[in-house]
Amino acid sequence: MNNWWKAAAPVAVAVILALIPPPDGLPQHAWWYFAIFAGVIVGLMFEPLPGGAIGLIGVTLVMVLANHVYLSPDQLAKAGAKWPAEAIRWGLSGFSNTTVWLIFGAFMFAMGYEKTGLGRRIALMLVKAMGRKTLTLGYAVAIADLILAPFTPSNTARSGGTIFPVIKNLPPLYDSKPNDPSARRIGGYIMWTALATTCVTSSMFLTALAPNLLALELAQKTAKVEFSWMQWFVAFAPVGIVLLIAVPLLTYFLYPPEVKSGEEVPKWAGAELQKMGSISRRESTLAILVIVALALWIFGGGFVDATTAALVVISLMLLTGVVSWDDVLGNKQAWNTLAWFATLVALADGLNRVGFVKWLATAIAGQMTGVSPIVAMVVLVLAFYFLHYMFASITAHVTALLPVMLAVGATIQGMPMQTFAGALLLTLGIMGILTPYATGPSPVYYGSGYIPSGKFWQLGAVFGVIYIAALLVIGLPWNAVRG
């Protein structure tokens, strides 16, 4: 009952907007559609229900009211009695979207890491090998995340669910306790390095963050630009490699640990590996299968698309016993994400179909008359990035802002849309560093008690500026030259 306002807020926003007369130049049905869309976004921000449920409710409401909020009077007259069928085709279109199923497939890979223990084994092996010095321990954490990232579209599962359970055992070995002055001994350094790293890897790989795939789908629909798995990686690689090398070192100097070296960490990791025993058949099989998936994503674009490749590997995971069908059915996060993103793809597409995005983009573009394409690109990318301070969900951020930013860019004469779209898409992972609520793993590390609240916000701002500066200074010229 204490959170009743979370459920009331989306409804209130939708109703209030619907009662306001539409702005000049925007049809009434498009304004009503936007009112429902805005209510969904507020719902995603406050989450009175799971994201998939909110998206489903939003799509269903539009389908029920399609003759008032989705179709214009002319479209309704042409559709006649067939408008309900047209509305339901639109509402269910997201469930046939290949990108949505690629997201689902990547969640199955992440489940394989968890079920077989391969993800934990990789993390422990690296900690054992590199844990004698605190700085190299930071690099071990970064490398573990890097290895898991291409196959784990939930950075919450990757960092919060696989990396964090391992590294949370390390600070107590040096008497570094949460919510205590001793947290600075080593705990703060390890926790911030883990979070800062997963934000970088989330931008480095298309399949390392679920909203990346949603954003790519919206970019294809809004701006007609496309990126393959390999093109995405190459676009961010110069930035990502520099940042991955820099993060443990930057944290070492900006938030230095008091303990610089010791033998306790590798000893503990070695003992944990002994408990796990030798690598199992399921682990080795999964390792082979994820390499196959990666090879198909990188080199197989000419004969098999990324979604088909993912489904092939999932089928092999089932046939070889790496996971069971009950495991697949029981993966609530994967099915929730499927419903969530399928409905959001449809809702965002509807915003474009009713003409709202074009109207808003034209209005914003009118304020940028005479601005050069490069300056406009930088301004829009910076605005898109720092507006994430207002969002507790990258998915909500993408759905609400990306189509508008792309549409604005398309109205600016001379704007290189492939480069501009790429710059926007590549910010999605790194913007997760900005706040304690910016991305899934943030609350996990914020709540660990090893980094004081004020310091967390301060480090988020500093690293946030470093990340976006690296993207603009290194990534933008690199991708402009590549075209």
N, C-alpha and C positions, 0 to 999 in steps of 0.2 A: 504493500500500500504506500510505502514511503516514496516509491519511484513512480507513482501514478502520473506525474508530470511528463515522464519520458514517453508514455503512451499517448498522453493528451497533446503534446507538442506537435507531432506530425499532422494530426487531424486539424488542430487549430491553424497551423500555417496554411494547409491546403484550403480550408474554408475561408480564411481571411483573404487570401489571394484571389480566390474565385469570386468573392463579393466585390472586389475592386474592379472598376471598368478597365478594359484592356488598353495598353498604351497605343498611341497613334501608329497606324500602319500594321498593327497585328490583329488578325481575325479573332473573333470571340472564342471559337473552338480551340484555337492554338493557345490562347491564354488560359483557358480552363485545363487544357492538357498540362501546361506548365505548372499550374497549381497542384495537380496530382503529383507530378514529377518532383516538385519542390518538397512536398510532404514525404515522399519516399526518401529523398536525400536526408532530410531531418531525421527520419526514422533510422536510416543507416548510421547516422552520427550518434544517436542516443541508444539505439538497439533495445527497445522495449521487448522485441522479439528477435530471433535469429535473422540474419541478413536474407537468407533464402525465403523465409516466410514473408518478410516485408516486401521483397521484390515480387513474390507471387500475388500478394494482396494488391499491389499497385497495378500489375498487369491485368489482373482480373477486373478491377474497378474500371480500367480503361475499356476493356472488352464489353463490359455491361453497359457503359455509357458511350460507346463508340459513336453513336449517331449524334452525340452532342460535343464530344471532346476530341475525337480522332478524325472524323470525316467532315469536310466542309459541306455547306449546303449543296453545292454543285456535285461533289463526289457522292453525296448521299442520294441525290436524285438519279445519278447514273447507276448506282449500285442497286437501288430499289429494294426489293425484299431480300437481296443477297448480302446486305451489309453485315448481318451477324456472322456469316461464314468468312467474309473478308477480315473481320475483326479477330476471329479466333485464329486464322492463319497467321496474322501478324503476331498475336500474343504468344503463339507456340513456336514462332520462327527461331527463337534463340536456342531451343532444344535440338535443332538440326544444324546448329552452327559448329563448324569444324574446330574453331578455336576453343570453344567451350569444352569440347571433348578432349582436346589436347591438355587443357588444364586438369581435367579429371584424370587423364592418363598419368600425368606427372605426379599427382597425389598418390597413385598406386605405387609408383617407384619409391616415393618417400615412405610408404607403408612397408615396402619390402626392406628398406634399410632398418626400420624399427623392428619388424618381426624377426628378421634373421640376426639382428645384433651387429650387422656390418658397420653401421654408422658409428656406434659406440666403440667398436674395435679400432676403427681408423683413428678416432679422436684419442683413444688411450695410447695407441702406438706412437703417435706424434708427440704426445705429452711425455711419454717415457723417453723418447729419443732426444727431445729438445728442452726438457724441463729443468735442467740444472741451473740455468740462468733465467732471470725473470724476463729479460728482453727476448731471448729465444723462445721462452714459453709463450709470449705474446704472438710470435710468428707461428708457433705450433697451432695455437687456437685459430689463427687466420687461415693457415693451410687446410686445417680440418674443415672449416666452413667452405673454403674454395672447392674442395673435392666433392662435398655433398651438394653444393649449390645447383649445378645443372639439372639435377634430378629431384629437387625438392622445391616446388612452387610456393610452399608456405614457409616464409622465413621464421614464422613462429614455431613450426614443427622442426625446422632445421636448427635454428639457434636456441630457441626457448625449450624445445623438446629433446634435442640430441646433444648439443654443445653444453648448454647450461647445466644439465644434470651431472655432467662429468666435471666441469670446472668449479662447481659450487663446493666440491670436496677438497679443493686445493688450498684456499685461504686458511682453514683451521689447522692445516699442517704447520703453519708458521704463526699460529696463535693470532690470526687476523680475523676478527669477529665482526658480524654485521651490527649496524647501529651503535658503533663503539669507536672511539678514537683509533683503535688498532686496525680498523677497516682499511686505513691508508697503507698499512704495511705491505700488502700485496693484493688484497681483494679488490680494491677500487680499480687498480690497473688492469687486472684480468677481465673484470666485468665490462669496463668501458671498451677495451680492445675488442672483446667479442661482439658487442653491439655495433661499434663503428665498422667492423669488418663485414658483418652480415648486411649492412646497408650498402656497402660497395659491391659485394657479390650479387646483391639483389638487382643492381643495375647492369651488371656485367653479362648476365645470361638471360635470354628471353624466358626460359623456363625456371628461373630462380625466384620469381615473384609472380603470383597469380594475376595481380592487376596489370603486369606487363602485357599479358596476352589479351586481356580485355581492352587495354589501350590500343594495342595493335589492330584489333578488330574495328574499333571506333575510328582509328586513323584511316583504315582502308575504306570505310563507308563514307567518312566525312571529306577526306582530302585525296582519296584514290592513290595513296602511297602504300607501298608494301615493303616488308623486311623479312628475309628468311632468318632462320636461327643463326646461321653463320654471319650474315650481314649485320645482325644486331651485335653479335660478339665483336666483330672487327670494328664496328663503329665506336664501341666503348673501350676496347682493349687498351689503347694508349693511356687513357685516363685511369682505367681500373688497375692496370699493372703498377702505375706510379703510386696510386693511392694505397694499394695493398702492401707495397713495400714501405710506404711512409707511415701507415696507421700505427703499427706497434711502436715505431720510433717516435712519432709525434706524441703519442700518449705517454711514452716514457719520459719525455721532457716537459709536456704540458701538465701532466698529472702523475709525477714520478712516484714509483713505489719506494718504500723504505728498505725492503728486503731486495737485494740485488741478485743473490744466488743461494743455492742450497741443494741438498741431496734428497730431501723428503719427498718432493713431487715425483721424480722418476721412480723412486722406490714404491710409492703408493700405486702409480700406474702399472708398474710391473706386477704387483700383487693382484690387481684387478684383472689384468690380462691372464694371469695364471688361473684365476677363478673361472674365466670364460673358457679356458681350454684351447685346443687347437682349432683352427678355422674349420667350420663345418661345410658339408656339401652344399647346403642351401646358401651360405654366404658366398662361396666361390662361384656357384651358379649365377647368383644375382650380380656379382662383380662382372662376369662375362656378359650378361644380358644388358647391363647399363652401358657397357662399352659398345655393344652392338647398337643400342639406341642412339648413343652419341655419334657414332659413325654414320648412321642413317640420317640424323639431323644435319650433320655437316656435309656429307658427300652424296646423300641419296636424293637430293631435291629434284634431280632430273627424272627419276622413275618412281618415287614414292613420296607422298607429302608427309609432313611432320606428324599429323594426327594418325594417319595409317601406320606409320612406323611405331608410334607409341602403343597403338592397339595390338600390333603384332607382338611387341615385346611383352605386353601384359598377358596375352594369350600364352606365350612361352613360359611366363612366370607361373601361370596356372598349370600348364602341362607338366612342368618340371617339379611342381610341389613347393616352389619358393613361397607362394602364398596360396591359400585355399579360397574357394568361392565364398565361404562363410566370412573370411577376412574381408573380401571385397564388399560383400553385403553389409558388413558391420562397420565399414569406414564412414562414420557419420559426417566427418569433416569433408570428405570428397563429394558425397551426395549433396550435402548442404551447399557446397561451393558450386556444384553443377546447377542446382536450382537457382542459386543466387545470381550467378553470372549469366545464365540463359535469360532470366527475366530482365536483368539490367541491360543486356545487349538489345533486347526488344524495346525497352523503355527509352534508351538513348537514341535508337534508330527512329522511334516515333517522334521524338523531339525534333529531329531533322525533317521528318516527313510532313509534319504539320506546318513547317516553315518558321518555327521559333528561332532555331539556330541562325538561319540566314538573316532574319530580321535583327537579332541582337548583334551579330557580327557586323552588319552594315552600319548600325548605330555606333558601335565602338570604333570601327574603321574611320568613320567620319571625323573622329577626334584626332586621328593620326595623319591627316592630310599633310603632305610635304615632308614627312619623315622618311629617311632613307631605309631601304629594306633591311640592311644589317643592323642599324640602330633599333628599328622596330622589332627585329628578331630577338635581340638581346633584352630589350625592355619586356617583351611578352614572356620570354623564358624566365626571367627573374621574377616577374609577377606571378607566373604559374607556380614557381618553386616556393616562394616565400608565403604565398597564400595558404600553403599547407599548415601554417600555424593555426588556421581556422578549422582544420579538419582532424578528426580522430580516426579517419579511415582513408587509406590511399584509394580504395575502390570508390568511395563516395567522391573523393577529390577528382578522380579520373572521369567518372560519369558526369559530374556537374560541370567541370571546367574544360576538359580537353576538347570536346567538339567545338565549343565556342572559340577557344584560342586558335584552333586550326582554321575555322571559318574566317576569323579576323585576318589571319595571315594570308589566306587565299585572296582577300580583297585588296591587298597591298601590291601595287605593281612592281614586278621584278623580284618578288619574294621567292627564294629557292625552296619550294615546299618540301622536297625530300630531306634537305638539311634541317629545315625548321622543325618538321615533324619529328625527325630523329632526336633533335635537341630536347624537345618536350618529353618524348618517351623515355629518354635516358636519365631524366631527373627522378623518376619514380622511386627507385631504390634508395638513392642517396638522400632524398628529402626525409626519409625515415629517421635521420639523425637529429632532426631539429628539436623535438619536444619529447617529454616522457610518454606521450600518447600517439606519437606520429606513425608508428608501425607496430605490428603485432608483438615482436619481442621486447619493445621498449618498456612496457609495464613490468615485464619479468625482471629485467635488470634494474629498473627503477625501484621495484619492490624488494630487491635482494638485500637492501640495507647497507650496501658497501659504498654507495656514492651519495653524499648528502644532496638534498633537493636543489639547493642553490647552485652547487657545483654541477649538477646534472644539466640544468638549464644553461649555465655558462659554457660548459663543454659542447653542448648541442649547438649553441650559436656559433662558437668558434669553428668547430668542425663543419657546420653547415655552410659557412662562408668559404672555407677551404675547399669543400667538395664542389660547390657550384662554380667557384673560380677556376678550379682544375678543368671542369667540363667546358667552360667558355674559352679558356686560354689554350687548352690542349685539344679538346674534343671538337670544338666548333671549326677551327682551321683545318684539322685533319679530315673531317667529313666534308667540308666545303671543297677541298682539293680532290677528294675521292668522288665528289658529285653524288 
